[in-house]
């Protein structure tokens, strides 16, 4: 493998790592926000529940956006890996399949499980309170 191809793959891998870190940070912020909302037990349950569900849905959408970008860069990495020449292109617009789409990412197990659990936790917290 040529030195330029290795460098191009390193560039792409750096972007993939940034996207993965972003999704991790989004999950961390959503949990922190929910813990903060749970601490606001003096507020009526309806307002806390609405704020919790709304914030979880917003974080879910944002997380799915970054996951879709990460998947597109992974597809770019795979396409560059098998190419013979290197053009240093970082264009991900050619990857439009379902898995790389925003809707495909919003239904991915990596986002459905944590955010679904948060929504279930909000509902349970509302009934226990």
Buried (B, 14 or more C-beta within 10 A) or exposed (E): EEEEBEEBBEBBEEBBEEBBEBBEEBBEBBBEBBEEBBEEEEEEEEEBBEBBBEBBBEBBBBBBBBBBBBBBBBBBBEBBEEEEEBEEEEEBEEBEEEEBBEEBBBEBEBBEEBBEEBBEBBEEBBEEE
